[in-house]
Each structure stands twice: as C-alpha cells, then as structure tokens.
Amino acid sequence: MSSETTSANQDGPAPGRKLRVALVFGGRSSEHAISVSTAGSVLRAIDRTVYEVLPIGITQDGRWSLTCDESARMAITDGRLPSVEQVAESAEGQVVLPVSPVSREVVWNEPGAVPKLLGEVDVVLPLLHGPWGEDGTLQGLLELSGVPYVGSGVLASAVGMDKEYTKRVLASFGIEVGPYAVVRPRDWETEDGRTAARKRIGELTPPLFVKPCRAGSSMGITLVRDLTELDAAIEEARRHDPKVIVEQGLAGREIECGVLEFEDGPRASLPAEIKVGGDFAFYDFEAKYIDASEVEVPARLPAAETAALRALAVRAFEALGCEGLARVDFFRLDDGRWVVNEINTMPGFTPISAYPKMWEATGVPYRELVDRLLKAALRRSTGLR
C-alpha cells in the first residue's frame, strides 16, 4: 500500500469538528476484563474538549458492539471483573469498521433495521490486551483500512506478544535475556515429544515460571519449584495458549520502565519496582489486579543506574520496532546485571497500572499521556514506513 494511497483522508477533521476517537476494547482473550477496565480509565481521562469518543467493545465471542460511555461500569469492583457484555448497547447489533482507505465511515448494523452511519473516525485507540488485538491482528485490519491508530504496527505487536520471539530479537541486538525453553504445540501431542520437551526444560535450574507464550496479565502462569509439578503447569498454561514458554527464575528485583513516543523520538520514564507481599509467591493476576500489590515509583536506584536503565528500555523499544508506547520489564540481578523479561506493547492503563504511574512521576499526567499517544498516531501514516 503506497504512502499516496494511505494518506487519503488524513488531513484531520473539518474546521470546528472535534477529533473523533474510536476506543476499541474488550476482545476474545483471557485479558478481556483488564481491557474493559483500561477503557474505563481512558474514558474518564480523555479531554472531551478536544476529542469525541466512540466506544466500541468486542465481546468475548468476537462481536463488535457499541457500548455506553460510562466508565464507572467498567471498573474492577470488589474483585468483580467487568465485561463488554455488561456495557453493550445491544445484544445483537454489530459495528462495521471501514475496510477501504478512501472512507473512515463507521456503520452500525442491527437485524431488521436500516444500517446507521456513525460518522467518520480520525484515529483508533486499541486498548486490547492479549491475542486477537494486541498481537498485530487488529493492527493489520487498521492498516488495510488506512485508519491511524495508537501503538506499534503489525510486526512489533506480533513479536512483542510472543515471549519467545521477543527474547530472540532482543538477544540478536545484544540485549540480555534470561534462560528459557519453549514447548511448541506439537511437542505435547506425543509421548516422545513430551519426553524431549522435559529434557530441554531439565537443563534449566528451578524455580521455573511456566507461562502461556502469547498471553499477558499474568494469566495461566505457574511457579514450579520441583519438576514433578511441571506437567500440570504446562497443562495450565496450555489452557490459554498451545505454545508454552518455561523461564528460569532469576534472583533479583523486578523493575519496569515505560517508553513513550515524543515528537523527537522515544523517551523512557522513571522506573517502577514491583513489590509482591503477603501470601503471593510472585506477581500473578490476583496480586496484580485484585490485591493491588505495591508499585513503588520511582524505583530506588542510584541516579547512574536509573539513567542506564532508561537508555536500555529505549534500546529494547527500538530493537522490536515499537511505536507509540511500550512497557519494558526488567530484572536487576543480584550481581548487578540488567535482564529484560518481556515487552508489553499495549500496557494496562487501569488506575493501579504501572505505566501511567511511571509517566505521572516523570511529569506526564494521565490526560496528557492519552493526548500524546493520540497525537503520535496522527503524526504517522499507515502502510509501509
């Protein structure tokens, strides 16, 4: 798709019209509820004097629905997880996004009714987490449509979603990652394959973290201290993804750093340290979103280490070809080395999420953060770049 083709309709809204943002959230992945919560936070923060918002939720079975613009109904409350189905305007209607670069008109179809035009969209803010949204699939659809969108493109989104290939790409750029082994879908289908997988994993030193390879929000992760627990942990991870990654546990501190695209290029935030307390052995889903473990911002590090970490976060961001935003997760090992654990190309934006907290501490409050992301998306074209 040429730059001439994809530049159609990218001159901005007509005079006097607000920029129209399609907020897309929910989705089919196991991180559905976190995406809904993120959308609620953005709805509360976005500057309504500048932007008109069209909230579009993707239900857990994949239907695109118009939703209410009521952020309070999208929050995680008393441990109860929200869903698109709870805030959808209709149980049957379907939103149709533009499928051609020459039009950005969004249509609402409902059985037995005349299709309704919902107006043109200037930019899409995809707040989906996990497969079928954060992994390059939605980004590919938006590229075909020629609609600007927030965040990384198809390749960086796909690589960032797959923990194996994140590590492979980072390592090829000389960025250190921890020891790991991968269990591919076919490996677990035969006894010979399972035996070979167990042998590869046996070369790692417990404790081990067994994870779905293409999931986030700490879904499906098991801490394995003894290899007798391995098979059950792999089965649990495979409930979320048939491809599994097994990572060797590393002794050290868990530090995160946000990266944000400014007019002059990407910059890194002050880092945050994750501190898991109580009865939690690691930063799992409940510790992250229900119990709200402590996120210390900024992390207590010497100034020189903070500067080096921020530079390394930008290196990792650029190694994957990320755009817009990302959160880079590190371990600071007891021997002083920095190891990248993973990169999240669409980090959570809930009130307790580390990414907005880090930028708040760096001098970019939540509303400005959302504004900068939208402006960065509007500055670039779709297509090859």
N, C-alpha and C positions, 0 to 999 in steps of 0.2 A: 504494500500500500504506500503510495508516494506521499511526500510531505504536502504536495499541492492538493491531493485528494483529502488528506486528513485535516487540512486547515479550514475546510469549509465550515461555516457557522461558528468559528472560534473567535469572533471579534467581540464577544461579550453581549450582554443584554441590551435591548433598546433603551434609549435615554429615559430615565425615570423609573425603570423597572429594576427591582432587586435581583441579585444573582440567585438563580434557582438551584438548590442543592437537593439531589436525591440521596437520602440517607438509607442505605441498604444494610439490613442486619438480620440476625436470626440464623437461618441456614440448617443444613441437614447433619452437621457434625455433632459430636458429643459436647461441643462447646457452645451449643445453641443459647443456653441461658446466660452465659457470660457475655455473648454478643448483644443480647437484648439489654442487659444491664449497662453495657458500654453505650449503647444507643441512647438510653435514658439520660445518661450523664451528659452526652453531647447535646441532646435536645435542650437540656437545662442551660447549657453554657453558650451555645451559638448565638452570635449577635443578630437579633431579629431586625435590627435597623438596616443591616446590610444584606442579609440572606433570607430568602424564603425557603422553607424546608418542606420537602415531600417525603414523608416517612414510608418506606417500603420494607415490609417484613417478609422473609422467606420462612415458611412454616417447616416443621420437621419432616414433612413428606415432600417438600420441594415446591409448594405453591407460592407464587409471589402475590402478596396481598397488600392493599392499602391498610395502614394502621392508624390508630388515634395518635395525636400529638400530646400524649400525657405521660410525662417522664416518671411520675410517681408510681404508675402502674408497672413500670419496667424494672424496678429495683429488686434486689435480693433482700427480702424482709423476713426476719426471724428464721433464717435458714431455708425459706421457701424460694424456689427458683422460678423466675418468670419465663414466659414463652410468647412467641408471636401469636399463637392461637388465642391467648388471653386478651390481646390488644387489637386483633384484626377487625376491620370494619365489616367484613362479610366472610361467611364460611364457604362461599362458592366462587366469588369473583376472582379475577386474575389480572395482574398488572403485566403489560407488554412493553418492554423497553424498545427503543429504536434499534433497528437492525441494519441501518444504512447510514454512512457518514453525511448524507445530504439532508437528514432530518433528525432532530432530537426530540420529537414529539412522543410523549408517553401516553399510552392508551389504557383504559380500564374496561375490561370485558366481563360481563356478568350474564349468566344463562338467561335467555328470554328477553334481554334488554339490548338497546342500541349501544354500540361501543361509545364510550365517553372519552373525549380528548382531555387530558390533564395538563396540557401545556408542555413547553419545551424545557429541557434540563440543561443547565450550563455546566455542571460538574457533578460527579458521583463521589460520595464518601462511603466506601465499602467498609463496614465495621464487622465483617465476618471473621470468625476465628476458626482455624482448622480446615480440613478438606472441604472441597466444593465451595470455596470462597476466598480463603487466604492463600491458596496453593497455586494460583495462576489461572484457575478455571474461569472465574468471574472476570479477571483482568483480560483474558483472551476475548471474552464476549464484548467487553467495553472497547477493546482495540478494534474489533470488527465494526462496532457501531460508530467509531470515531468520536466517542464522548470522553472528555478529560476525566481523570479520576485520581483520587489521593492514593499515594503509596507506590510500592515497587511494581515493575512490569511483570510480564509472564515468567521470564526465566528466573529472576531473583526471587519472586514469590514461590515458585516451584522448588528451587534449591533450598530456600530458607525453611520451607515446610518439611523437607526430608532431612532428618538429622544426619543420616549417613553422608549425603552429598554436601551438606553444609560443612561437615568435617573434612571431606575430601578436597573441596575447593579452598577452604582456609589453609589446610596443610600445604597445598600447592603454592600458596602465596607466602609460605614461611611463618604462618601464624600457628602457634602450638595448640593442639587439641589433646584430649585425654585418650587412653587406650579404650578400644571398643571392639565388639564383634556384631555381625548382622545375621539375623535369621530370616532368610527370604521365604516367601510363601511355599515354594516347592520343597524347601528344606524340611518342613514339618509334616509333609504329606506321606513320607515313607519312614520306616524304622532306620534304614541306612542313612537317610538324610538327617534324622534326629540325632543319630549317633555322631555323625560328622559335626553337626552344629554344637552338640555338647562338648566335643573335643576342642573346638575353636574357643568356646567360652571358657573351658577349663584352663586355658592359657592366661586368663585374666586373674587378678588377685581379689578375692572378696574383701569387703562387701561390694555387691554389684547392684546396679539400678537397671531393671528390665522395663523397657518403655515401648509403647507404640512408636514406630519410626516417624509417622506423619500425623501427630496429634499434639495438642498443647494443653494449657491449663492444668498440667499435672494429671491428666486423665490416664487411667489404666497403668500407672507406674507401681512397681513393687520393689521394695528393698530386700535383696536376697543376701543373707549372711552365711548361708550354708547351701551347697549345690544340691542338696536333697530338695530344696524349695524351688529349684529352677523351673522344672516343667510346669508347675502350677502357675508360676509367674509369667511364663511365656504364653500360656493359655489365656491368662487375664489380659495381657497386652494385645493378643490377637482378637479379642472381642472388639477392640477399637480399630485395629489395623492388622491385616495379614502379614505385614512386614514389621519385624521387631528389631530393636537395637538394644544391645546389652552393654552398658558403660561401666567401667571400673570406677568404684568410689574413690574420690580424691580427698585427702585430708587438707582442709584449709577453710577459708572464708568465702561465702557466696556473695559476690558483688555484681551489681548491674549498672549499666550505663546507657542513657538514651542518646540517640542520634537524630538530628532534625536538619532538614534541608533549608538553608537560608539562601538569600539572593546570590551570595558569593560562594556557595558550596555547603557541604555538610559540616555541622559542628556537633560536638558531644556535650552532654550535660554534666553537671556534678554527679558523681556516682552515688548509689544507694547500697546499703548492706541488708541482706535478708537475715533476720534472726528468728529462728524457729524455736519456740519454747514449749512448755507444758508437756503433754504426753505425745507430741508429734516427733517421729523419728526423722522426718525430712519434710520438705516444703510441698506437701501433697495438696489435692484440691480443697479439702476441708480446712487445712491450715491457711491456705491462700485466700479463700473467699468466704468461709463461714466463721472460723475462729479469728481471722484477721491477725495473723502473726505480725510482729513488728517489722516495719521497713524503716531503717534509720537513714535519714537524708540530711546532710551529706554523710557518706561513709567516713569513718575516722581513719584517715590515711595521711601520711606526710605529703606536703604540697608537691614534691617532686614525683611521688608515686601517682598522685591524682592526675597530674599533667600527662605522665606516660600512659596511664590507663585510658584517658580520654583520647589521646592520639591513636592508641591501639584500637579503640572502638570505631573510630573513623576509618582506619585501615580495613577492618573487618567489613564494615558497611560497603566500602568501595570494592573490596575483593569480590563480593557477591553481586555487585552491580545494583545495589539497592537505590531506591529513590524515595523521597518524601520523609520517611521516618523508619526507625527500627529500634529495638532494644537488644543490646548485646549483653549476654550473661557470661560472667567470668567466675573462675575460681582463683583466689590468690592462695597458692600452695604454701605450706609451712616453710618451704625452702626459699620463698620469695618470688617464685615464678608465677606468671600470669598465664592461665589456660582458658581458652574460650570454650564454654559449654555448648551454647547454641545462640542463634539469632532469631528474633521474632519480628517479622516484617509488618505485622499489624498487632502491636501490643495492646493489652487491655487499657481502657480509659475509664474504668469504674472509679468511684470515689476513693477506693483503697489501693488502686493500681500504682505500681512504682513509677511508670513512665511519666504521667502528669506531675507526680510529686517531685521527681527529679528536675523537671523543667521549671516548676514553680520555684524550687530552691535556687535555680540558675538564673532566675529573673524573667521567665516567660510564664505568666499565669495561664490558667486553663483556657479562658476565652481567646487570648492571643494565640495560644498554641493551635487551637482549631482553625483560627483565621489564617495563620501561617501555612498550615497544611493545605487549605483550600487554594490559597494564592500560589503555592508552589505547583499544585496540579494544573492551575490555569496558565502558568508560565510555559509549560512544556506542551508539545504536540503529542498526539497518539501516533502509532506507526513506528517505523524504524527511527532510532535516534541515538 
